[in-house]
Amino acid sequence: MSVGIPIRRIWPTPADGPLDDAALTALYARADTPRLRVNFVASADGAVTLDGYSAGLSGAPDKRVFGLLRMLCDGLLVAAGTLRHEGYKAVRLSPERRAWRRAHGLAEYPTLAVVSRSLRLDPAQAAFADAPVRPVVLTTGTAVAPPGLTDVVDLVRVGRDDVDLAAGLTALRERGLGQLLCEGGPHLFGALTAADLVDELCVTVAPLLAGAGPGRIKAGPASPPRPLPLRHTLAAADGVLMLRYARDTPGVGTAGAAPVG
């Protein structure tokens, strides 16, 4: 695969040359135990969006790692509000990345898993209607599905009035989705952190100041600080930094409600 804008490892052990996709894949390798990895992009002053969307902060190096993280996961977790706002399409991978997954005994595509308290979802959205693998929606016991939604997704009800995230992740793992990648949004990240369910955080820092206004990568009620050691720092030739934080062992999690979508 093309390397494009060079990415180098600068910590803990600086690399002599740019990293190819095989080296990047090894740095973000799948774990031996179930894990939840969260991935975000932010500006140097902490903004999660530019002009209202995360895409304005993401360049070629971030997109490259973004694609590799999707290749490595079993399930892609996203909040309903982020799915709607960012206009998610079907989760598809390049032929090379599908071949890598087959060679490593994985399903050809990861499964999309959406967290939605209200089930305010459009079954015609491409993320559902064009999905190569039937998506899963984690929802509540009281939410009413709109017409046609259950034709294109599996509903998993965890919690009565709010989505119980710990129970939801357990349900996903029972479906064989042990390596989960969460792409937000900030309220879902906040709820996952409060429930002590986050094992890894990957943050791309864009070299720009967004100014006042946009929110942080995390939102919601306050929660206790949780140590998360830095594992590596990568730098792209265009000034982008990519940081990976991870705890040594997965957290057991606690019952956590997600007031999202």
DOMAR-61413 format. One record per residue (C-alpha): x, y, z; residue in three letters. Coordinates in Angstrom, 2 decimals, always signed. Example, Ala and Ser with C-alpha at 12.3 -4.5 7.8 and 13.67 -1.06 7.14 Angstrom:
<sites>
((+12.30, -4.50, +7.80), "ALA")
((+13.67, -1.06, +7.14), "SER")
</sites>
This chain:
<sites>
((+0.00, +0.00, +0.00), "MET")
((+1.13, +3.56, -0.60), "SER")
((+2.73, +5.29, +2.37), "VAL")
((+1.66, +8.80, +1.28), "GLY")
((+2.63, +11.51, +3.77), "ILE")
((+5.39, +9.86, +5.88), "PRO")
((+4.59, +8.89, +9.46), "ILE")
((+7.45, +8.24, +11.90), "ARG")
((+7.59, +6.91, +15.44), "ARG")
((+9.20, +9.47, +17.74), "ILE")
((+8.50, +7.85, +21.14), "TRP")
((+9.36, +5.65, +22.95), "PRO")
((+11.95, +4.45, +20.43), "THR")
((+12.42, +6.78, +17.46), "PRO")
((+12.24, +5.00, +14.11), "ALA")
((+14.82, +5.70, +11.43), "ASP")
((+12.41, +5.90, +8.53), "GLY")
((+8.73, +6.22, +7.67), "PRO")
((+6.37, +3.50, +8.82), "LEU")
((+4.67, +1.33, +6.22), "ASP")
((+1.21, -0.11, +6.80), "ASP")
((+2.63, -3.35, +8.22), "ALA")
((+4.59, -1.40, +10.85), "ALA")
((+1.58, +0.75, +11.71), "LEU")
((-0.61, -2.33, +12.01), "THR")
((+1.89, -3.84, +14.46), "ALA")
((+1.84, -0.65, +16.57), "LEU")
((-1.98, -0.77, +16.81), "TYR")
((-2.17, -4.57, +16.94), "ALA")
((-5.23, -6.51, +18.08), "ARG")
((-5.14, -7.60, +21.72), "ALA")
((-5.40, -11.14, +23.04), "ASP")
((-8.35, -10.20, +25.25), "THR")
((-11.55, -8.21, +24.57), "PRO")
((-10.83, -4.48, +24.48), "ARG")
((-12.54, -1.20, +23.72), "LEU")
((-10.46, +1.31, +21.77), "ARG")
((-11.66, +4.90, +21.29), "VAL")
((-10.43, +6.99, +18.36), "ASN")
((-10.75, +10.78, +18.00), "PHE")
((-9.16, +13.70, +16.17), "VAL")
((-8.78, +17.09, +17.84), "ALA")
((-7.16, +20.46, +17.20), "SER")
((-4.09, +21.59, +19.14), "ALA")
((-6.38, +23.66, +21.37), "ASP")
((-8.70, +20.72, +22.06), "GLY")
((-11.59, +21.23, +19.61), "ALA")
((-13.38, +18.11, +18.42), "VAL")
((-14.84, +19.74, +15.28), "THR")
((-14.04, +22.43, +12.74), "LEU")
((-17.03, +24.18, +11.19), "ASP")
((-19.21, +21.66, +12.99), "GLY")
((-17.62, +18.46, +11.63), "TYR")
((-14.65, +16.29, +12.59), "SER")
((-13.64, +15.92, +8.93), "ALA")
((-12.19, +19.43, +8.94), "GLY")
((-9.52, +18.30, +11.40), "LEU")
((-8.56, +15.10, +9.59), "SER")
((-5.83, +14.92, +6.95), "GLY")
((-4.21, +12.08, +5.03), "ALA")
((-2.16, +10.61, +7.93), "PRO")
((-5.19, +10.54, +10.24), "ASP")
((-7.33, +8.94, +7.53), "LYS")
((-4.65, +6.32, +7.01), "ARG")
((-4.58, +5.31, +10.69), "VAL")
((-8.39, +5.66, +10.85), "PHE")
((-8.68, +3.04, +8.09), "GLY")
((-6.19, +0.71, +9.74), "LEU")
((-8.05, +0.86, +13.04), "LEU")
((-11.26, -0.10, +11.26), "ARG")
((-9.41, -2.97, +9.60), "MET")
((-8.25, -4.25, +12.99), "LEU")
((-11.57, -4.16, +14.86), "CYS")
((-14.40, -6.69, +15.06), "ASP")
((-17.06, -4.08, +15.76), "GLY")
((-17.33, -0.35, +15.15), "LEU")
((-19.22, +1.43, +17.96), "LEU")
((-20.81, +4.83, +17.35), "VAL")
((-23.51, +6.96, +18.93), "ALA")
((-26.68, +7.56, +16.93), "ALA")
((-26.21, +11.33, +17.01), "GLY")
((-22.73, +11.06, +15.53), "THR")
((-23.97, +8.61, +12.91), "LEU")
((-26.64, +11.09, +11.82), "ARG")
((-24.57, +14.26, +12.05), "HIS")
((-21.46, +12.92, +10.33), "GLU")
((-23.55, +11.17, +7.67), "GLY")
((-22.08, +7.71, +8.16), "TYR")
((-22.10, +5.49, +5.11), "LYS")
((-21.77, +1.71, +5.04), "ALA")
((-18.61, +0.45, +6.75), "VAL")
((-16.53, -0.84, +3.86), "ARG")
((-12.83, -1.59, +3.45), "LEU")
((-10.40, -1.67, +0.54), "SER")
((-9.69, -5.03, -1.14), "PRO")
((-6.23, -5.07, +0.49), "GLU")
((-7.64, -4.59, +3.96), "ARG")
((-10.35, -7.20, +3.40), "ARG")
((-7.64, -9.61, +2.29), "ALA")
((-5.66, -8.88, +5.48), "TRP")
((-8.73, -9.67, +7.58), "ARG")
((-9.36, -12.94, +5.75), "ARG")
((-5.71, -13.93, +6.18), "ALA")
((-6.03, -13.34, +9.92), "HIS")
((-9.23, -15.35, +10.31), "GLY")
((-11.54, -12.35, +10.64), "LEU")
((-14.84, -11.56, +8.99), "ALA")
((-14.32, -9.57, +5.80), "GLU")
((-15.94, -6.47, +7.31), "TYR")
((-16.36, -5.21, +10.89), "PRO")
((-19.89, -4.98, +12.27), "THR")
((-21.39, -1.55, +12.86), "LEU")
((-22.87, -1.17, +16.36), "ALA")
((-24.95, +1.94, +17.07), "VAL")
((-25.94, +3.19, +20.53), "VAL")
((-29.42, +4.76, +20.43), "SER")
((-31.71, +5.41, +23.39), "ARG")
((-34.60, +6.68, +21.25), "SER")
((-34.21, +4.63, +18.03), "LEU")
((-34.51, +7.87, +16.06), "ARG")
((-32.79, +6.22, +13.13), "LEU")
((-33.46, +6.19, +9.41), "ASP")
((-33.41, +2.64, +8.01), "PRO")
((-32.70, +4.13, +4.57), "ALA")
((-29.41, +5.68, +5.72), "GLN")
((-26.58, +4.00, +3.83), "ALA")
((-24.92, +2.91, +7.09), "ALA")
((-27.86, +0.50, +7.47), "PHE")
((-29.38, -0.02, +4.03), "ALA")
((-26.05, -0.59, +2.25), "ASP")
((-24.20, -2.36, +5.06), "ALA")
((-22.18, -5.43, +3.98), "PRO")
((-22.77, -6.91, +7.46), "VAL")
((-26.07, -6.51, +9.30), "ARG")
((-25.57, -3.76, +11.93), "PRO")
((-26.49, -4.03, +15.60), "VAL")
((-28.29, -1.28, +17.53), "VAL")
((-27.92, -1.14, +21.32), "LEU")
((-31.08, +0.42, +22.68), "THR")
((-33.48, +0.50, +25.62), "THR")
((-36.36, -1.71, +26.59), "GLY")
((-38.90, +1.04, +25.95), "THR")
((-37.70, +2.51, +22.64), "ALA")
((-40.04, +2.02, +19.66), "VAL")
((-38.41, +1.16, +16.36), "ALA")
((-39.49, +3.16, +13.29), "PRO")
((-41.00, +1.22, +10.38), "PRO")
((-38.40, -0.76, +8.46), "GLY")
((-35.58, -0.51, +10.98), "LEU")
((-35.72, -4.14, +12.11), "THR")
((-35.54, -5.16, +8.44), "ASP")
((-31.95, -3.88, +8.29), "VAL")
((-30.57, -4.10, +11.87), "VAL")
((-30.59, -6.36, +14.92), "ASP")
((-31.93, -4.63, +18.03), "LEU")
((-30.25, -5.49, +21.34), "VAL")
((-32.16, -4.06, +24.30), "ARG")
((-29.95, -3.36, +27.33), "VAL")
((-31.46, -1.17, +30.05), "GLY")
((-34.99, +0.13, +30.47), "ARG")
((-34.82, +3.91, +29.93), "ASP")
((-31.10, +4.36, +29.15), "ASP")
((-28.66, +2.12, +27.35), "VAL")
((-26.61, +0.07, +29.83), "ASP")
((-23.22, +0.24, +28.15), "LEU")
((-21.57, -2.50, +30.22), "ALA")
((-24.37, -4.90, +29.32), "ALA")
((-24.23, -3.70, +25.71), "GLY")
((-20.52, -4.44, +25.36), "LEU")
((-21.07, -7.86, +26.91), "THR")
((-23.80, -8.55, +24.35), "ALA")
((-21.52, -7.49, +21.49), "LEU")
((-18.73, -9.71, +22.76), "ARG")
((-21.13, -12.62, +22.98), "GLU")
((-21.62, -12.09, +19.24), "ARG")
((-17.87, -12.49, +18.72), "GLY")
((-17.07, -8.77, +18.59), "LEU")
((-14.19, -8.81, +21.06), "GLY")
((-12.12, -5.97, +19.62), "GLN")
((-14.33, -2.88, +19.59), "LEU")
((-13.47, +0.51, +18.11), "LEU")
((-15.51, +3.53, +19.23), "CYS")
((-15.56, +6.63, +17.01), "GLU")
((-17.69, +8.78, +19.30), "GLY")
((-19.29, +11.05, +19.80), "GLY")
((-18.19, +12.94, +22.90), "PRO")
((-21.23, +12.00, +25.02), "HIS")
((-20.75, +8.31, +24.32), "LEU")
((-17.04, +8.61, +25.14), "PHE")
((-17.95, +10.34, +28.40), "GLY")
((-20.44, +7.63, +29.33), "ALA")
((-17.98, +4.85, +28.49), "LEU")
((-15.32, +6.54, +30.62), "THR")
((-17.73, +6.99, +33.54), "ALA")
((-18.52, +3.26, +33.36), "ALA")
((-14.76, +2.44, +33.28), "ASP")
((-15.07, +0.64, +29.94), "LEU")
((-12.36, +2.42, +27.93), "VAL")
((-9.17, +0.38, +27.48), "ASP")
((-7.42, +2.49, +24.83), "GLU")
((-7.56, +6.01, +23.47), "LEU")
((-6.06, +6.99, +20.14), "CYS")
((-5.93, +10.75, +19.53), "VAL")
((-4.78, +12.54, +16.41), "THR")
((-3.74, +16.13, +17.14), "VAL")
((-4.14, +18.44, +14.15), "ALA")
((-1.62, +21.33, +13.99), "PRO")
((-4.13, +24.18, +14.12), "LEU")
((-6.04, +26.35, +16.56), "LEU")
((-9.80, +26.05, +16.11), "ALA")
((-10.63, +28.87, +18.52), "GLY")
((-13.44, +29.08, +21.03), "ALA")
((-16.75, +27.34, +20.45), "GLY")
((-16.31, +23.66, +19.57), "PRO")
((-16.55, +21.10, +22.37), "GLY")
((-13.96, +18.61, +23.61), "ARG")
((-13.67, +14.98, +22.59), "ILE")
((-15.54, +14.07, +25.77), "LYS")
((-18.84, +15.41, +27.16), "ALA")
((-21.37, +14.55, +29.85), "GLY")
((-21.32, +14.35, +33.65), "PRO")
((-18.03, +14.44, +35.55), "ALA")
((-16.31, +11.13, +36.30), "SER")
((-13.21, +10.17, +38.32), "PRO")
((-9.79, +10.58, +36.67), "PRO")
((-8.52, +7.29, +35.29), "ARG")
((-4.82, +6.60, +34.55), "PRO")
((-4.11, +5.70, +30.94), "LEU")
((-0.38, +5.32, +30.13), "PRO")
((+1.02, +6.66, +26.86), "LEU")
((+2.21, +3.81, +24.61), "ARG")
((+3.51, +5.58, +21.53), "HIS")
((+3.77, +8.92, +19.77), "THR")
((+3.84, +9.16, +16.00), "LEU")
((+4.49, +12.28, +13.94), "ALA")
((+3.54, +12.87, +10.32), "ALA")
((+5.51, +15.07, +7.96), "ALA")
((+2.64, +17.59, +7.85), "ASP")
((+2.89, +18.24, +11.62), "GLY")
((+0.13, +15.88, +12.79), "VAL")
((+0.71, +13.95, +16.02), "LEU")
((-0.84, +10.56, +16.73), "MET")
((-0.95, +9.41, +20.34), "LEU")
((-1.95, +5.99, +21.67), "ARG")
((-2.84, +5.51, +25.33), "TYR")
((-3.73, +2.09, +26.77), "ALA")
((-4.04, +0.35, +30.10), "ARG")
((-2.29, -2.95, +30.66), "ASP")
((-5.41, -5.04, +31.27), "THR")
((-9.01, -4.46, +30.21), "PRO")
((-11.32, -2.94, +32.79), "GLY")
((-14.20, -4.94, +34.16), "VAL")
((-16.53, -1.97, +33.75), "GLY")
((-19.55, -0.94, +35.77), "THR")
((-23.16, -0.49, +34.87), "ALA")
((-23.25, +2.68, +32.83), "GLY")
((-26.14, +4.45, +31.14), "ALA")
((-25.67, +6.28, +27.87), "ALA")
((-28.05, +9.22, +27.36), "PRO")
((-27.35, +9.37, +23.62), "VAL")
((-29.47, +9.39, +20.46), "GLY")
</sites>
